[in-house]
Amino acid sequence: MPWVWVSLGSNLDRDASLRGAVRRLRAVAGDPVLSSVYESAAVGAAGPPFYNLVAGFETDLGVAAINDWLRAIETAFGRERGADKNAPRTLDLDLLTYGERVGVIDGYALPRADILQYAFVLAPLAEVAPHERHPFDGRTYAELWAVFPQAEQPLERVAFSFD
């Protein structure tokens, strides 16, 4: 079964939204690996700060099924999709990697470009999978984080409990 990484983010009702999303992940994925939670400013639009983390787990679900499942979790927690893709949201769940697969799979580009673009994705990934290699780039997540322009996208680790 492939190992997958999923990013989780929320800037509306952050605590309840992330706790609920992790409960839903656990119901299907068992005991996922969870990074710390990080707070960051909203990127690309004005809005409240986000809480972000990544979760990793093995699954026998395909890419399309995982994406459908993630969208269903978002909807269950009040995610509204509209014209403004950077609008505040209760949940934003994105499949980052699916094993070592690279390319467009079931209409979805993997690995997700956000890994290399956003501190709020790369930092938690580097925390929990520092020696794992980016499927396309080839460098480890720790190596990628070490050269990332961290000052441009500041993060703060947040004390957070999922229990």
C-alpha positions as CSV (number, residue, x, y, z in Angstrom):
1,M,0.0,0.0,0.0
2,P,1.3,3.5,-0.8
3,W,2.2,6.0,1.9
4,V,0.5,9.3,1.4
5,W,1.0,12.8,2.9
6,V,-2.0,15.2,3.2
7,S,-1.8,18.8,4.2
8,L,-4.5,20.2,6.6
9,G,-5.2,23.9,7.0
10,S,-7.9,26.0,8.6
11,N,-8.4,29.7,9.3
12,L,-12.0,29.6,10.4
13,D,-12.9,27.8,13.7
14,R,-9.4,26.4,13.5
15,D,-9.3,24.3,16.6
16,A,-12.6,22.5,16.1
17,S,-12.0,22.1,12.3
18,L,-8.6,20.5,12.6
19,R,-9.6,18.2,15.5
20,G,-12.6,17.1,13.5
21,A,-10.6,16.5,10.4
22,V,-8.0,14.4,12.3
23,R,-10.9,12.4,13.9
24,R,-12.2,11.6,10.3
25,L,-8.7,10.7,9.1
26,R,-8.2,8.4,12.1
27,A,-11.6,6.7,11.3
28,V,-10.3,5.6,7.9
29,A,-6.5,5.7,8.2
30,G,-6.0,4.3,11.7
31,D,-3.2,6.2,13.5
32,P,-1.7,8.7,11.0
33,V,1.6,10.4,11.6
34,L,0.8,14.0,12.6
35,S,3.2,16.9,12.5
36,S,3.1,19.8,14.9
37,V,0.6,22.5,14.1
38,Y,2.0,25.7,12.7
39,E,0.4,29.1,12.5
40,S,1.0,31.3,9.4
41,A,-0.5,34.4,7.8
42,A,-3.0,33.8,5.1
43,V,-1.1,33.6,1.8
44,G,-2.6,35.3,-1.3
45,A,-5.5,37.1,0.4
46,A,-6.4,39.0,3.5
47,G,-7.9,36.8,6.2
48,P,-7.3,35.4,9.7
49,P,-4.1,33.4,10.2
50,F,-4.1,29.7,9.4
51,Y,-3.3,26.6,11.4
52,N,-1.5,24.0,9.3
53,L,-0.1,20.5,9.7
54,V,0.5,17.4,7.6
55,A,-0.7,13.8,8.2
56,G,0.8,10.7,6.7
57,F,-0.6,7.2,6.5
58,E,-0.8,4.0,4.3
59,T,-3.9,3.4,2.3
60,D,-5.3,1.1,-0.3
61,L,-7.5,3.9,-1.7
62,G,-6.6,5.3,-5.1
63,V,-5.9,9.0,-5.8
64,A,-9.4,9.8,-6.9
65,A,-11.0,8.1,-3.9
66,I,-8.6,9.9,-1.5
67,N,-9.5,13.3,-3.1
68,D,-13.2,12.5,-3.0
69,W,-12.8,11.6,0.7
70,L,-10.9,14.8,1.5
71,R,-13.5,16.9,-0.3
72,A,-16.3,15.2,1.7
73,I,-14.4,16.0,5.0
74,E,-14.1,19.6,4.0
75,T,-17.8,19.8,3.1
76,A,-18.8,18.1,6.4
77,F,-17.0,20.9,8.3
78,G,-18.6,23.7,6.4
79,R,-16.1,24.4,3.6
80,E,-17.7,26.6,1.0
81,R,-16.1,26.7,-2.5
82,G,-16.6,29.8,-4.5
83,A,-14.9,32.1,-7.0
84,D,-12.3,33.2,-4.5
85,K,-9.9,30.3,-4.1
86,N,-8.1,32.2,-1.3
87,A,-11.2,32.9,0.8
88,P,-11.1,32.0,4.5
89,R,-12.1,28.4,5.1
90,T,-12.9,25.9,7.8
91,L,-10.8,23.2,6.2
92,D,-8.4,22.9,3.3
93,L,-7.2,19.3,2.8
94,D,-4.8,18.5,0.0
95,L,-3.1,15.3,-1.1
96,L,0.6,16.1,-1.3
97,T,2.1,12.7,-2.3
98,Y,1.0,9.2,-3.2
99,G,3.9,7.0,-2.7
100,E,6.6,7.8,-5.2
101,R,4.1,8.5,-8.0
102,V,4.9,11.5,-10.2
103,G,2.6,12.9,-12.9
104,V,-1.1,13.5,-13.4
105,I,-3.0,10.6,-11.8
106,D,-6.8,10.6,-11.9
107,G,-6.6,14.2,-13.1
108,Y,-4.5,15.3,-10.1
109,A,-0.9,16.5,-10.3
110,L,1.5,14.7,-7.9
111,P,3.5,15.5,-6.0
112,R,1.6,18.7,-5.2
113,A,3.5,21.9,-6.1
114,D,2.7,23.4,-2.7
115,I,5.4,21.3,-1.1
116,L,8.1,23.5,-2.8
117,Q,6.1,26.8,-2.6
118,Y,4.8,27.2,0.9
119,A,6.5,27.0,4.3
120,F,3.2,25.9,5.9
121,V,3.4,22.7,3.8
122,L,7.2,22.1,3.7
123,A,8.0,22.8,7.4
124,P,5.6,20.2,8.9
125,L,6.6,17.7,6.2
126,A,10.3,18.2,6.9
127,E,9.5,17.8,10.6
128,V,7.8,14.3,10.3
129,A,9.6,13.0,7.2
130,P,13.0,14.7,7.2
131,H,14.8,11.9,5.3
132,E,12.0,11.1,2.8
133,R,12.8,12.4,-0.7
134,H,10.6,14.6,-2.8
135,P,9.4,12.2,-5.5
136,F,10.3,14.6,-8.4
137,D,13.0,16.9,-6.9
138,G,15.0,14.1,-5.3
139,R,16.2,16.1,-2.3
140,T,15.0,15.2,1.2
141,Y,12.3,17.3,2.8
142,A,14.9,18.4,5.4
143,E,17.3,19.5,2.6
144,L,14.5,21.4,0.9
145,W,13.5,23.1,4.2
146,A,17.1,24.1,4.9
147,V,17.3,26.1,1.7
148,F,13.7,27.4,1.7
149,P,13.5,31.3,2.1
150,Q,11.9,30.9,5.6
151,A,12.0,34.6,6.5
152,E,9.6,35.3,3.6
153,Q,6.9,33.0,5.0
154,P,7.3,33.0,8.8
155,L,5.7,30.2,10.9
156,E,5.1,29.7,14.5
157,R,4.7,26.3,16.1
158,V,1.5,26.1,18.2
159,A,0.8,24.0,21.2
160,F,-2.1,21.9,20.1
161,S,-3.7,18.7,21.3
162,F,-5.9,16.4,19.1
163,D,-7.2,14.5,22.1
